[in-house]
Amino acid sequence: MRVVSWNLNWWNRRPERVTRASVIASHDADIVLLQEVSGSIAKSLRESHSGPSVFSQELHAGATWRWMGCALLVRDGGRIIASGVVAGLPKPQRGLWARVELPTGQTLSAVSWHTPNAAGDGRVTKMAAYKTMSEWLVSEAHPLLVGADLNTWVDPIDLAAPDRADGFYEEHEFVGPAPKHGLVDAYRTILERDGSLDAMRADDHVGPLAVSYRLKDGSEHRMDRIFASPDLVPISGGYDFVGAESAGSDHALHWIDFE
């Protein structure tokens, strides 16, 4: 099973040499979890994608297609059993969930989430979103996947327990070594298992584990991640920056293959 998570860059102020739909199709995913989806992008995806799809703007009362939202696409032959937005989020249209059935008959829950940015939305809003999502995930049925633009800078080689006195505790707890939600960072799990983290430690690498976003100052971060319940075993994964940039996005497309 291949899962893709990608922030499409709703502003699209970068040159677009190929379509987003073609980049998505090139990865041949079973489930695609998208963030920063505009109304025009949603229309294009619905026209080009042959399988089931759902968009958060359709599900959140009061939302319009002028809003930035999230999307979930399923391989042709699968189906979306149920869907909705994650209740209680400060920006509900940025948290989309669905219960899906793949063509193989496997059923699972999947979430596409775009965390608020502290610089634009404020620390309190961002931490409220992390707290709400953590609590919601605890009660959700497994198998469970989350594809997200987390807007986080935290990605050291060795994770440390978060400090409850830290103003960003909820964020650090979500991506930390023992998160309340009980999911695992799929890419980190792969690197740990194949010895790549040991090699990074030997080279005194401090992180991030990969690059999915570059700030204007040139600093590099792994903001985009896929989390999975422990019953889903990741076997390979990566970040496609070249393909993503060719379609006008400023975030790398992240993919994970599961057993």
QUIVEN-V703489 format. One record per residue. RES is the residue in three letters. SS is DSSP state (H for helix, E for strand, C for the rest). Layout:
res->RES ss->SS
res->RES ss->SS
This chain:
res->MET ss->C
res->ARG ss->E
res->VAL ss->E
res->VAL ss->E
res->SER ss->E
res->TRP ss->E
res->ASN ss->E
res->LEU ss->C
res->ASN ss->C
res->TRP ss->C
res->TRP ss->C
res->ASN ss->C
res->ARG ss->C
res->ARG ss->C
res->PRO ss->C
res->GLU ss->C
res->ARG ss->C
res->VAL ss->C
res->THR ss->C
res->ARG ss->H
res->ALA ss->H
res->SER ss->H
res->VAL ss->H
res->ILE ss->H
res->ALA ss->H
res->SER ss->H
res->HIS ss->C
res->ASP ss->C
res->ALA ss->C
res->ASP ss->C
res->ILE ss->E
res->VAL ss->E
res->LEU ss->E
res->LEU ss->E
res->GLN ss->E
res->GLU ss->E
res->VAL ss->E
res->SER ss->C
res->GLY ss->H
res->SER ss->H
res->ILE ss->H
res->ALA ss->H
res->LYS ss->H
res->SER ss->H
res->LEU ss->H
res->ARG ss->H
res->GLU ss->H
res->SER ss->H
res->HIS ss->C
res->SER ss->C
res->GLY ss->C
res->PRO ss->C
res->SER ss->E
res->VAL ss->E
res->PHE ss->E
res->SER ss->H
res->GLN ss->H
res->GLU ss->H
res->LEU ss->C
res->HIS ss->C
res->ALA ss->C
res->GLY ss->C
res->ALA ss->C
res->THR ss->C
res->TRP ss->C
res->ARG ss->C
res->TRP ss->C
res->MET ss->C
res->GLY ss->E
res->CYS ss->E
res->ALA ss->E
res->LEU ss->E
res->LEU ss->E
res->VAL ss->E
res->ARG ss->C
res->ASP ss->C
res->GLY ss->C
res->GLY ss->C
res->ARG ss->E
res->ILE ss->E
res->ILE ss->E
res->ALA ss->E
res->SER ss->E
res->GLY ss->E
res->VAL ss->E
res->VAL ss->C
res->ALA ss->C
res->GLY ss->C
res->LEU ss->C
res->PRO ss->C
res->LYS ss->C
res->PRO ss->H
res->GLN ss->H
res->ARG ss->H
res->GLY ss->E
res->LEU ss->E
res->TRP ss->E
res->ALA ss->E
res->ARG ss->E
res->VAL ss->E
res->GLU ss->E
res->LEU ss->C
res->PRO ss->C
res->THR ss->C
res->GLY ss->C
res->GLN ss->C
res->THR ss->E
res->LEU ss->E
res->SER ss->E
res->ALA ss->E
res->VAL ss->E
res->SER ss->E
res->TRP ss->E
res->HIS ss->E
res->THR ss->C
res->PRO ss->C
res->ASN ss->C
res->ALA ss->H
res->ALA ss->H
res->GLY ss->H
res->ASP ss->H
res->GLY ss->C
res->ARG ss->H
res->VAL ss->H
res->THR ss->H
res->LYS ss->H
res->MET ss->H
res->ALA ss->H
res->ALA ss->H
res->TYR ss->H
res->LYS ss->H
res->THR ss->H
res->MET ss->H
res->SER ss->H
res->GLU ss->H
res->TRP ss->H
res->LEU ss->H
res->VAL ss->H
res->SER ss->C
res->GLU ss->C
res->ALA ss->C
res->HIS ss->C
res->PRO ss->C
res->LEU ss->E
res->LEU ss->E
res->VAL ss->E
res->GLY ss->E
res->ALA ss->E
res->ASP ss->E
res->LEU ss->C
res->ASN ss->C
res->THR ss->C
res->TRP ss->C
res->VAL ss->C
res->ASP ss->C
res->PRO ss->C
res->ILE ss->C
res->ASP ss->C
res->LEU ss->C
res->ALA ss->C
res->ALA ss->C
res->PRO ss->C
res->ASP ss->C
res->ARG ss->C
res->ALA ss->C
res->ASP ss->C
res->GLY ss->C
res->PHE ss->C
res->TYR ss->H
res->GLU ss->H
res->GLU ss->H
res->HIS ss->H
res->GLU ss->H
res->PHE ss->H
res->VAL ss->C
res->GLY ss->C
res->PRO ss->C
res->ALA ss->C
res->PRO ss->C
res->LYS ss->C
res->HIS ss->C
res->GLY ss->C
res->LEU ss->C
res->VAL ss->E
res->ASP ss->E
res->ALA ss->H
res->TYR ss->H
res->ARG ss->H
res->THR ss->H
res->ILE ss->H
res->LEU ss->H
res->GLU ss->H
res->ARG ss->H
res->ASP ss->H
res->GLY ss->C
res->SER ss->H
res->LEU ss->H
res->ASP ss->H
res->ALA ss->H
res->MET ss->H
res->ARG ss->H
res->ALA ss->H
res->ASP ss->C
res->ASP ss->C
res->HIS ss->C
res->VAL ss->C
res->GLY ss->C
res->PRO ss->C
res->LEU ss->C
res->ALA ss->C
res->VAL ss->C
res->SER ss->C
res->TYR ss->E
res->ARG ss->E
res->LEU ss->C
res->LYS ss->C
res->ASP ss->C
res->GLY ss->C
res->SER ss->C
res->GLU ss->E
res->HIS ss->E
res->ARG ss->C
res->MET ss->C
res->ASP ss->E
res->ARG ss->E
res->ILE ss->E
res->PHE ss->E
res->ALA ss->E
res->SER ss->C
res->PRO ss->C
res->ASP ss->C
res->LEU ss->C
res->VAL ss->C
res->PRO ss->E
res->ILE ss->E
res->SER ss->E
res->GLY ss->E
res->GLY ss->E
res->TYR ss->E
res->ASP ss->E
res->PHE ss->H
res->VAL ss->H
res->GLY ss->H
res->ALA ss->H
res->GLU ss->H
res->SER ss->H
res->ALA ss->C
res->GLY ss->C
res->SER ss->C
res->ASP ss->C
res->HIS ss->E
res->ALA ss->C
res->LEU ss->E
res->HIS ss->E
res->TRP ss->E
res->ILE ss->E
res->ASP ss->E
res->PHE ss->E
res->GLU ss->C
